[in-house]
Amino acid sequence: MIFIGLVIAAVVLDPSNVEPAELSRPSKPASIKHATVMVSDYPRKAVKAGEVGYVVVRYVIGTNGKVSDCAIRHSSNSAALDEKSCAIIKRWRYLPALDAAGTKIPDTREQHFGWQIVGRGGCSDHRPATTMPSTEVICITAAAR
């Protein structure tokens, strides 16, 4: 039997990790309207295989508030965890970013996911050295029973 639990769901979208040339620089950045991370998000096959890791994704919030263009910036070395990280992000909805004239514009963001299995270290144990220490992580934890 596999027990999957969500330990931490700190949703902090930190655009400070994005290179300045790639930011859309909105006057009013996109704001979160709906974001969920569910207990069932840890892929069963990854739990069974003991896969853990840290994923950094970069994505674009469109003028319609939907997420697109999700790309892996740092891989966990698990295709299942990398793919699920983008799948989670693509469920989220935003109020679009606005430029100085109040026109909706795309906004580029980054999000960090820590995937862990109880007894195999914490989410920060798998964090890549290149990430900024102030960035918070969505930490998803599973336990095999």
Buried (B, 14 or more C-beta within 10 A) or exposed (E): EEEBEBEBEEEEBBBEBBEEEEBBEBEBBBEBEEBEBEEEBBBEEBBEEEBBBBBBBBBBBBBEBBBEEBEBBBBBEBBBBBBBBBEBBBBBBBBBBBEEEEEBBBBBBBBBBBBBBEEBEBBEEBBBEEBEEEBEBBBBBBBEE
